[in-house]
Amino acid sequence: MRGITGWGTHLPYPRLDRSTIRGVAGSGGGTGAGTRTVASYDEDTTTMGAEAARGALRGRGDRGDRLQSLWFATTEPAYADRTNATLLHAVLRLDRTIPAYDATGSVRSAMAVFRAGWQGPGSSLVVTSDTRTGLPGGPDEAAGGDAAAALLIGDGEQVLAEIVAWESVTEEFLDRWRTPGAPASRLWEERFGEARYTELGAEALKLALGKAGIAADAVDHLIVAGLHDRAVASIQRASGVSADRITDRLASTVGNPGAAQPALLLAAALEAASPGQNVVLLSLADGADAVVLRTTQALASYRPWRSVRTQAAAGAHLAYGRYLHWRGMLPVEPPRRPEPGRVSAPAAHRNAGWKYGFMAGRGGGGDATSDTVHLPPTAQDDTRTPVADALATIVTFTVDRLSYSLSPPVVFAIVDFDGGGRLPVELTDVDAGEVAIGGRIEMTFRRLATSDGIHNYFWKARPVREELREEPQEK
C-alpha cells in the first residue's frame, strides 16, 4: 500500500476583496464576490512552499529523517538556471544525501512531481506552490490566488489515503500560454479549451475509475482542478457524481492557485473525508490526470498542522493599490533611504544552518553558562538545535517608518524564545497598531529583499493568531 502519509498547506494572510478592483481598474473583479489570497510583499513561491513543507512534517511529528527525495513544482520560480528546491532542503534541515529537484514552468508540473513521488522509492515530500497574477482589471487577476501545498508520500501503516489508480491522457493544443517574463497569461477562445478539456477529462476519469473497479456513484469526494473554469464545470456536471460529493474549489475565499490547486484541494478533501472512502482527483492541464485514492483507518486519528478550512477562514484585508504595488504594477514613492545591497553567496553558505535552518547554539566549553542558548550560534557552542518551530514572546518593539521596505512601516521586536534565547526580529503579517509587549509570535521563512537578482531569505516573526487555532473537527 502506497499513498499519502501527510500534508501541509499555506494560505497567505493578506486577502484582496474582489469588489475593490472595479473602482480602481474600471473593470474586473468578476461578480465582485469573495476574496483571493495574496502572497505578501516578502513572500514568493519558495517561501510559501517552505511553509507548506514545514506544516507537512510537523503534522506527522517528523523531522524529515526518513525522506528519500524532495520535489518542488511551480509556474513562478524565484530563480531560473538554479534549483529552488535546494532552499526548501536547507529550511527543512534535510540530510545532504536526500536529493531535491524542481519541475517548473507549467501547471501540469505539479502532477508530474506528485507522480514522481508516488512512483519513487521510500518516502517523498512533494511541494507545490504558485502565485497567479493577471493584468489589472482582467479575469485572471480576480480569479487567481496564491498558495502552497505539500504532500508526504510513502507506504506502510502511516498511509492515510492509498493511491489505487492513476490514468493520464495527453494532447497538444494551445489554450493558455505565457512567454517567459510576461506578467500575465494569454488565452485562446474559451469554447475551444472547454471542448478539449471536457473530452480529455472525461476520458481520464473513465479510465481511472475502471482501473480502480468503481463506478461514479461510488465516488465520495470528487476534486476537479484546472485553470479553465468552464471546462471544470462541464466535467463536474458530466461526471455522474452528485453535486454534494464534489469538493468546493475555494473560489470565493482563496481563488485558483494554479500549480498549487490540485494538492491544496486534495488536502481539503482529505480533511473532510472518513476512513474507507473513495477520493478522486482530476487535474486538467495540457491533458488530464485522474487519481483514485482510498482512505484508510489511519486517517481517523490524523490532524494536519493547520487545516485548509482554518486558514481559508482567516486573513486580513489588503488594499487594491497596495496589491498592485507588491506585484510591481504600480510604482510608488520609495523610502528615501538606500536600497539593500546584495547578499554575499559565500557568507550565506558559511552560515546556512543559521540563515536557512534557524539553528541556535547551546553550550560553550562546559562552564557555568553551558546551557545558554545563543542566537545566532557561536563557534564555541557545543551543540546546534533548531528553534524554527519554537514560540516566543515580545519583550519590546519599535515601529520604523524610515527603513527601506515595500510595505512600510517596518516593525522590529526583541523576542524571548520558549526554552531560551533572545533575538531582534522583523515582524510580518501584522499591523503596527496591534503589536504589544507580551504578544506571542511564531517564526516564518520570508524574503528580506532582492538586489542584483539575488534574493536574501531569512526568518521573520508573525503573531500567533486565535483564528488560526485548530479546533477538533468531526468527520
N, C-alpha and C positions, 0 to 999 in steps of 0.2 A: 504494500500500500504506500503510495507516494502522493503528496499533495501539499496543501497549505498548512503550515505549523504555527503561523502567527502573522500579525500585520501591524503596521503603524501608519498613521496619516498625519498630514499637516495642512491646515487651512489658515492662511494668513489672517491676522486680526483686523486689518482695515477692510471696510466694506463700502463699495460705491453704490449709492441709491440710483437706480436707472432713471428715475423720474427727474433727476437733476441734469441729465445730459442735454435734453432738447432746449432748455432755457439758455444754454451757453453755445452749443454747436448748431442750433437751429433745426436739427433733426436728430433721429436716433433714439435709443432707449427702448426700442421695441414697443411693447404695450406700456412701458413705464412701470411695470410691476416688479417688485422684489429688488434684490441686491446681487452683486457679484463680488467675489473675493478678489483682493488686490495685494500682490506682493509689495511689502513696504519698501521704502527707499533704500534700505540696507539688506534687502533680500533678493536672491536670484534663484535659478533652478538648482544650483548646487547647495545653497544654504537650506532651501526648503527640503531638498532630498535628504540632507543630513538630519534634519529634524524628524522626518518620517522614519528614517532608518533607526535613529535612536529610540523612537517610540516602539518600533517592532521588537527590538532587543529587550527593551525594558518591560514590554508586555509579557515576554517569556521569562523575564528574570535572567537573561542571557547576556554574556559579555562578548559573544561572537567567537568563542574559542573553538566551536565545532564547525564553523563555516568552511566550505571548500571553495567558494567563489562569491564575488560581488559584481553585480551587473547594474548599469545605470543607463536610463533612456530619457531623452528629452528632445524637443524640437528647437530649444533655445539654449544651447550650451554656453556656459560662461567663457569657454576657450575653444578655439579650433586648433588643430595641429598638436594638441596635447590631451591626455586623458583626464577628464573631470572626475572620474570615479576614484582616482587616487586620493583626492582630497577627502572624500567620504571615508575612504580606507583609514586615513590619518585621524579623522574626527572620532571614528569608532575604535581607534587604537587596536586595529587588527594586526595579526602576525604578518610579517613581511612575506611569508611563503603563500599567503592567500592572494590569488590574482584578482585584479579589478579591471573591468572592461566597460567601455562606452558603446552605445548604439544610438547615434544622434541623427537628426535631420528630418525624420518623418514621424508622423503619429503612429504608424504601424511598428516602429521600433520598440514601442512599449510591449507589444505582444511578442516580438522577437526575443527580448530578454526574458520575458515570462517563460517562453517555451524552452529557451536555453537553460534556465534554472531548473525546469521540470525534467528535462532530458539529461542533465548533467549528473555527476556522481555526488553523493553526500548531501550536505545542507548548503543551500544557496540563499543569498539575500538579493532580491530584485527590487530596485528602486526606480520609480518613475516620477518625473517632475516636469511641470510646464508653466509658462506664462503666456497668456493669449492676449494679443494686442491688435486692435483694428484702427483704422483711421477715425478721427473724431467724427461722431455722428453716424458712423457706419454700423451695420448689424453685428459684425464680429466683435466690436468694442463692447456692446451691451451684452451679447450672448456669451462672451468668453468668461473665463475665470482662471485664477491662479491657485495651484495646489500641488501636493506631492503625496505619493502613497508608496509604501514598501511592503513587500510580501516575503515572508520566510517560507522556503520550500524544502521539504525533507521527507523522511519516511519513518515508519515505526509507530509507536504508541502515541506520539505527540501530534500526529496528523489530525487536523480539525476538519478538513474537507478534502477527500480523496479525489484526484483527477481521474475520472473513469473513461473519458473520451475527449479527443481534440481533433477537429477536422478544419482544414483551411482550403480556401479557393482563392486563386489569384488571377487578375486580369488587368491588362494595361489599358487605361483610359484616363483622359485629362479632365479632372473635375475641379480640383483645388491645387494651386501651386503658389510658390513664393520664391523668388530668386534670393540668393544669399545677400543679406544686408538690407533687404526690403522691410519696411515697417509693418506691412500687412499682407495677408494672403489675397489672391485674386480667384474668382470663381467663374466657371462656365455656367451656362443657363441651367437653372435648378432642376428642370424636368429631366434633363439628360442624366445627371448624377443620381436622381431619385430612381429612375428606371434601372440603372446598372446596379446600384447597391441593393435595391429590393430583390432583384433576381439572385445576386450573389449571396446575400444574407439568407434568403430562403433555402438556397442550395446547401450552404454550410450547416445551417440549423438542422435540416433534414438528415444530412449525413451523420452529424454528431449524435442526434437522438437515436438514429438507427443503430449506430455502433454501441451506444450505451444500453440499447434494448428497452427504451422507454418511449411512451407517446407524449404528445404535447400536453395532454391533460394531467400527466404525472409530474410536470414541472412545478415546483413550489415557489421558485423565485427566478424570474427571467430578467436579465440585465442586458439592455441594448445600448452600446456605447458608439459614438461616432459624431463627427462634426456636421453631418448633413441631417438637419432636424426632420425634414420631410421624409427622407428615407427611413430614419429611425421610427417615425410614427407609422409609416406604411408597414414595416416589419412587425411592429408591435400588434397592429390590427390583424395582420395575416398569420400570426404565429400559431393561433389556436390556443394560446394561453390566456386565461381570463384576466381582465384588467386589474383585479385586486391582487394578482400574483406578479405583476410587473413592477420592478424596483423603480422608485422615484429617482429621476436623473438629477435632482437637486438644482434644477434650473433657476428656481426662484430665490435660492439662498447662496449658492456657490457659483453657478454658471457652468460653462463647459471648459474644463481644464485640459482639453486636447489629449496629449500622450498620458497624462495622469488619470484620465477619466476611467478607463477600464478597471484598474486596480482600486481606485477610490470607490467606485460603485460596487465592486465585488466586496470590499471591506464593509460597506454599509449593509449589503445584503446578508453577509455572514453574521453581522451584529444582530440582525433581526431573525436569523434562521434558528431552527431547532435541530437536534440530532436526528439523523435518518431522512433528511430532506434532500431533494434534487435542486441544485442551483445551476443555472445555465448562464454563461457569459457569452454574448455575441458582440464582437467588435467589428465595425465597418470602417475600414481604412485601406484603400488600394487593394480591395478584395474583401474577404471576410474570414474571421476566425471564430469558431464556435467551440466552447469548452464546457463540458458537463462535469460537475462536481457533486459528490455525495457527502453530506456532513456526517461526522462520526459522533460517538458518545462523548469524546473529549471536548467537544465544543460547549457542552453544558457548563463546564467549570472555567472556561477561558474568559478573561476580561481584558480587552485591549487597554493600552496605557491611557489613551484619550480618544473616545469614540468619535466617529464622524458626526453622529447626531448631536453630541455635546458641542463640538467645535462649530458646527453649522449654525447653532442657535446663539452663539456668542458673536463678538465683533463690535467694532466702533465705526461710526460714520466717518467717511473721507470725502472732503470737498472735491468736486469735479476738477476745479482748477489745479488743486494740488496733485490729483491723479495725473493730469496732463503733464505737469512739471516733472513728476517722477518718471514718466515714460519718455521724457525728452522731447515732448511735442509743444511745450510752452516755456520758452526761455524766460526766466525772471532775474531780477537784480540779485547777484550773489552777495554773500557777506564780503565786506571789504577787508579781507584777510587773505594771506597766501593760501593757495590750494595745497593739499597734502602732497608730499613728494612720494616717489615710487618706493615700494618696499624692496629691501635687499634680498635677492634669492638665496645667497649663501647664509645670511643671518637667519632667514626663515627656516632653512634646512637644519641649521645647528640647533634651533630651539623648537623643532617640530612637536616634541612631546608636550611642551607648554602651549605653543601657539595654536595647535590644532586639537591635541588630545586633552588640553586643560589639566595637565598633571601637576600636582603640588608636590613639594618636597617635605620630608619629615626626618627629624633626627639632626645629626650634626656632630659626630665624633663621640657620642656616648656620654656627654657631660650632662649637667643638670637641665639643660634645655633640649635634651634629645627627643622629646615628644612634641616639640613645637612644629606647627605646620607653616611652611614658607610658601608664599605666593608672590612672585614666581619662585620656583625651586632654585636652590643654590648648589654650587659644585660640591659643597661639603655635606649635603644631605645624604643620609644613609639609605633612604628608600624613596620611591616615587609612588604616589597614589592618585587616582583620578578623582576629581571633585566636580565634574561637569553636571552630575545628577544631584549634587547637594543643594539644599536650600540655604538662604542667607537672610540676614536682617539688616535693614538700612540703619546706619549709625548717624550719618549726617549726609547732606547733599547740597548741591549748588546748581542754579539754572544759569547757563552761559549763553548769552544772546550775541556774542561776538565771534565765537569759533566758527570755522567753515563747516557747513552742513547742508545737505539737500533738504533737510526738514528741521529748520531751527524752531525753537531754541534747543541746545544740547543740555541734557540733564546728566550730571555726574553724581555718583554716590559713593560713599565709603561703606562697605558692607562687611559684616562678620558672618563667616560660614558656620553652619552647624558642624560641629566636630573640630573646629579650629581653623584659623586663617583669616586674615583681613586683607581687603583689596579695594582699590578705587576702580569702579566700572562705569561704563556709559549705559544709561537706561534706554530701552526701546519699547515700542508698542505702548506708549504711556503719554498722558497729557501732564504737562508740568504742574498743573493745579492739583492733581491727585496724588502727588508724591508726598510722603510723610515719613518722619523719623519713626522707626519701629515697623515700617512696612516690610512685608515678606517678598522676596524675589527668587526667581529661578533663572538658570543660565540658558542662553540660546546662542547658536552659532550664526554669525552675521558677517556682512561685508562692511568693513570700515570705510574704504574709499578705493577709487581706481585712478591710477596715474600711469601714463605711458603704456596703457593697455594691460597693466598688471593689477590684479585685484588683491587688495590687502584684507584677508579674512582674520577674524578673531572672535572672541566671545563677548557678548553683551548680557545685560540682565533685563528681565521683564517682570512685571508684578505677578504674583500668584493670585489668580482671579477666582472669585467664588463661582462665577458662571461656568468655569471650566472644571469644576469639581465633579467627579463622576458619582452618580447615584446608582444603586443596584437596579438592574433592568430585567423585568420579567420577559421571558421568551415564549 
